[in-house]
Amino acid sequence: MKVILPLIVLAGMLAFSACTSKTNSDEVIGAESSISHFDGKEEIDGKILAIDTNSALIVANSLSYTHTNGSTEEASAFLTEKEEIIKIEEKFSDSKTGNFGKRLFYFEKGKRLATKEIYQDNLRSTPQFVERVSYYKNDKVFFTEERTAEFEEQLEMNLFSMVKTSDCPSKNAMQILNQEGPFATTFQGFGGNGTIEILIVGENKEEGFTSGITVQHNEGDIGKLKANQRAYVGIPLEVQFERVIDNQGFEFQILLAAKILK
């Protein structure tokens, strides 16, 4: 099974760097409640379901990144045949908190329609799995609901409760997909075990996110990089790759092309 990542440029979606909770004074929904409803909720939920069940969407996967501290990040964009992004899924694990899970972003005309966070929260008095759904109008959050459970499979059995509005930005996911910021693909060298050769890319910092891509051919600029590795460290690369999942379920990133940009 192969999933190919086209070289995509994603733009036009404004966001910030972390999910934040706040009370929205413009709405009558501010405090926690056992009732989770607002006019039009069923319509938005229907749009979310339609996106989730649309098997015709094009999937564009990012590189899988690992931080020097052990944290991990990756993302997938779901596009229509007109190359409009209508959903992004970001998977993460945070070595500092032990939290892990995913964030889902749903878009309509380039703006967030809804976000879902499904993750284990180890910062609560008792670690719990959390499912938090936020709804947006003109890309501004106006309603958030949440449910928790001891185990992830129990979430669907519990009811949602309205909580303070929580804005979940897509900036981090966009940077992962665009290979920007902490997820830039600058040349960091080669690695391997004598049998498999790995191209290592990442932000040009001593501590940060990197990604390893299996090299099968010395085409394009790979030969130049190998001939003078030290001189090219930190140089931006344009990277194209495909993900390959073998019959045992192991996933690999296979290099298709690497181009030196400077």
C-alpha positions as CSV (number, residue, x, y, z in Angstrom):
1,M,0.0,0.0,0.0
2,K,1.4,3.3,-1.1
3,V,0.3,6.9,-0.3
4,I,2.1,9.5,-2.4
5,L,2.7,13.0,-1.1
6,P,2.5,15.6,-3.9
7,L,4.6,18.8,-3.3
8,I,1.8,21.0,-2.1
9,V,1.7,24.7,-1.1
10,L,-0.9,25.4,1.5
11,A,-1.9,28.9,2.2
12,G,-4.7,31.3,3.1
13,M,-5.6,29.8,6.5
14,L,-4.9,32.1,9.5
15,A,-4.1,30.4,12.9
16,F,-2.0,30.6,16.0
17,S,0.4,28.1,17.7
18,A,-1.6,26.5,20.5
19,C,-5.1,25.6,21.5
20,T,-6.4,28.2,24.0
21,S,-9.5,28.4,26.1
22,K,-11.4,31.6,26.7
23,T,-14.8,32.9,27.5
24,N,-16.6,34.4,24.5
25,S,-18.4,37.5,25.8
26,D,-20.3,38.0,22.5
27,E,-22.2,34.7,23.0
28,V,-24.6,33.5,25.7
29,I,-22.5,30.4,25.9
30,G,-19.8,31.0,28.5
31,A,-20.0,28.7,31.5
32,E,-19.9,25.0,31.8
33,S,-23.3,23.3,31.3
34,S,-24.8,19.8,31.0
35,I,-26.5,20.9,27.8
36,S,-24.5,20.9,24.6
37,H,-26.5,22.5,21.9
38,F,-26.9,25.7,19.7
39,D,-29.0,26.6,16.8
40,G,-27.4,25.2,13.6
41,K,-25.3,22.5,15.4
42,E,-27.0,19.6,13.5
43,E,-26.1,21.3,10.2
44,I,-22.4,21.7,11.0
45,D,-22.3,18.1,12.5
46,G,-23.8,16.9,9.2
47,K,-21.0,18.7,7.2
48,I,-18.3,17.1,9.4
49,L,-19.8,13.7,8.9
50,A,-20.0,14.2,5.1
51,I,-16.3,15.1,5.1
52,D,-15.3,12.2,7.3
53,T,-17.1,9.7,5.1
54,N,-16.0,11.1,1.7
55,S,-13.8,8.4,0.3
56,A,-13.1,10.4,-2.9
57,L,-10.9,12.9,-1.1
58,I,-7.2,13.2,-2.1
59,V,-4.9,12.5,0.8
60,A,-1.5,14.3,1.1
61,N,0.7,13.2,3.9
62,S,3.5,15.1,5.6
63,L,6.8,13.7,6.6
64,S,6.9,12.1,10.0
65,Y,9.0,14.2,12.4
66,T,10.7,13.3,15.7
67,H,12.1,15.9,18.1
68,T,15.4,15.4,19.9
69,N,13.4,15.3,23.1
70,G,11.3,12.4,21.8
71,S,8.1,14.3,20.8
72,T,6.6,13.4,17.4
73,E,4.5,15.2,14.8
74,E,2.9,14.4,11.5
75,A,-0.1,15.6,9.5
76,S,-2.4,14.7,6.6
77,A,-4.4,17.0,4.4
78,F,-7.6,15.9,2.7
79,L,-8.4,17.7,-0.6
80,T,-11.2,17.8,-3.1
81,E,-10.5,17.2,-6.8
82,K,-10.2,21.0,-7.1
83,E,-7.3,20.8,-4.6
84,E,-9.3,22.6,-1.9
85,I,-8.3,21.5,1.6
86,I,-11.4,20.6,3.6
87,K,-9.8,18.6,6.4
88,I,-6.4,18.3,8.2
89,E,-5.5,15.6,10.7
90,E,-2.5,16.2,12.9
91,K,-1.1,13.4,15.1
92,F,1.2,14.3,18.0
93,S,3.0,13.1,21.1
94,D,4.5,15.4,23.7
95,S,7.4,13.9,25.6
96,K,7.3,16.6,28.2
97,T,3.7,16.1,29.3
98,G,3.2,12.5,28.0
99,N,0.1,13.8,26.2
100,F,-0.6,12.2,22.8
101,G,-3.5,12.1,20.3
102,K,-4.7,13.9,17.3
103,R,-6.3,17.2,16.2
104,L,-8.8,17.4,13.4
105,F,-9.5,20.6,11.5
106,Y,-12.5,21.0,9.2
107,F,-12.6,23.9,6.7
108,E,-15.3,25.6,4.6
109,K,-14.2,28.1,2.0
110,G,-10.7,28.3,3.6
111,K,-11.9,29.0,7.1
112,R,-12.2,26.7,10.1
113,L,-15.7,25.2,10.4
114,A,-14.9,23.0,13.4
115,T,-12.0,21.4,15.2
116,K,-11.7,18.1,17.2
117,E,-9.1,17.3,19.7
118,I,-8.9,13.7,20.9
119,Y,-6.0,13.0,23.2
120,Q,-4.8,11.7,26.5
121,D,-4.4,14.5,29.0
122,N,-1.9,13.7,31.7
123,L,-1.9,17.2,33.2
124,R,-5.3,16.6,34.9
125,S,-5.5,15.4,38.5
126,T,-6.3,12.0,37.1
127,P,-5.1,11.3,33.5
128,Q,-8.0,11.1,31.1
129,F,-8.8,10.8,27.5
130,V,-10.5,14.0,26.2
131,E,-12.6,14.7,23.2
132,R,-13.1,18.4,22.6
133,V,-15.1,19.8,19.7
134,S,-15.1,23.5,18.9
135,Y,-17.3,25.3,16.3
136,Y,-16.3,28.4,14.4
137,K,-18.0,31.3,12.5
138,N,-15.8,33.3,10.2
139,D,-12.8,31.4,11.7
140,K,-13.7,32.5,15.2
141,V,-14.7,30.0,17.9
142,F,-18.1,30.5,19.4
143,F,-19.0,27.1,21.0
144,T,-17.0,24.2,22.6
145,E,-18.2,20.9,24.0
146,E,-16.2,18.2,25.7
147,R,-16.4,14.7,27.1
148,T,-13.8,12.6,29.0
149,A,-13.2,9.0,29.8
150,E,-10.6,6.8,31.5
151,F,-10.1,4.9,28.3
152,E,-10.3,6.2,24.7
153,E,-12.8,3.5,23.6
154,Q,-15.2,4.7,26.3
155,L,-15.4,8.3,24.9
156,E,-18.3,7.4,22.5
157,M,-20.4,6.1,25.4
158,N,-20.3,9.4,27.3
159,L,-22.3,12.6,26.6
160,F,-20.8,15.9,25.7
161,S,-21.0,18.9,28.0
162,M,-20.6,22.5,27.0
163,V,-17.4,24.1,28.3
164,K,-15.6,27.4,27.9
165,T,-14.7,28.1,24.2
166,S,-11.4,26.7,23.2
167,D,-9.6,28.0,20.0
168,C,-7.6,25.3,18.3
169,P,-5.3,26.8,15.7
170,S,-4.1,25.0,12.6
171,K,-0.8,26.8,12.3
172,N,1.3,23.9,13.5
173,A,-0.4,21.4,11.2
174,M,0.1,23.8,8.3
175,Q,3.8,24.2,9.0
176,I,4.1,20.4,9.1
177,L,2.4,20.0,5.7
178,N,4.3,22.9,4.2
179,Q,7.7,21.8,5.6
180,E,8.1,25.3,7.3
181,G,9.3,26.7,10.6
182,P,10.2,23.9,13.1
183,F,9.5,21.4,10.3
184,A,11.8,22.9,7.6
185,T,13.6,20.4,5.4
186,T,17.2,21.6,5.5
187,F,19.9,19.1,4.9
188,Q,21.2,17.5,8.2
189,G,23.3,14.7,6.8
190,F,23.0,11.0,6.0
191,G,22.5,8.1,8.4
192,G,21.8,4.3,8.1
193,N,22.9,0.9,9.2
194,G,25.0,-0.2,6.3
195,T,22.1,-1.7,4.5
196,I,19.6,1.2,4.5
197,E,20.7,4.8,3.8
198,I,18.7,7.6,5.3
199,L,18.6,11.3,4.3
200,I,18.0,13.3,7.4
201,V,16.2,16.7,7.1
202,G,14.9,19.2,9.6
203,E,15.2,22.6,11.1
204,N,18.8,23.7,11.2
205,K,19.1,23.7,15.0
206,E,21.0,21.6,17.5
207,E,17.7,20.6,19.1
208,G,14.6,20.3,17.0
209,F,12.4,18.2,14.7
210,T,14.0,15.9,12.1
211,S,12.7,13.4,9.6
212,G,14.5,10.4,8.0
213,I,13.8,9.4,4.4
214,T,15.1,6.2,2.9
215,V,17.4,6.7,-0.1
216,Q,17.2,4.1,-2.9
217,H,18.7,6.0,-5.8
218,N,21.4,8.7,-6.1
219,E,19.5,10.8,-8.6
220,G,19.1,14.6,-8.7
221,D,21.1,16.4,-6.0
222,I,21.7,13.4,-3.8
223,G,25.2,12.9,-5.3
224,K,26.1,16.5,-4.6
225,L,25.0,16.2,-1.0
226,K,27.0,13.0,-0.5
227,A,30.1,14.4,-2.1
228,N,30.3,17.3,0.3
229,Q,28.0,16.8,3.3
230,R,29.6,19.3,5.6
231,A,29.3,22.1,3.2
232,Y,25.6,21.5,2.6
233,V,24.4,21.2,6.2
234,G,21.6,23.7,6.8
235,I,20.9,24.2,3.1
236,P,17.1,24.1,2.3
237,L,16.0,21.1,0.3
238,E,12.8,20.6,-1.8
239,V,11.9,17.0,-0.8
240,Q,9.4,14.7,-2.5
241,F,8.7,11.2,-1.1
242,E,6.2,8.4,-0.8
243,R,5.1,6.4,2.2
244,V,5.3,2.6,1.8
245,I,3.6,0.2,4.3
246,D,5.0,-3.3,4.0
247,N,3.0,-6.5,4.6
248,Q,3.9,-6.5,8.3
249,G,2.5,-3.0,8.8
250,F,5.9,-1.2,9.0
251,E,5.8,2.2,7.4
252,F,8.8,3.8,5.5
253,Q,9.4,7.1,3.9
254,I,11.0,6.6,0.4
255,L,12.8,9.5,-1.2
256,L,11.6,10.3,-4.7
257,A,13.6,13.5,-5.2
258,A,15.7,16.0,-3.3
259,K,16.6,19.4,-4.8
260,I,19.0,21.9,-3.3
261,L,17.3,25.3,-3.2
262,K,20.3,27.5,-2.5
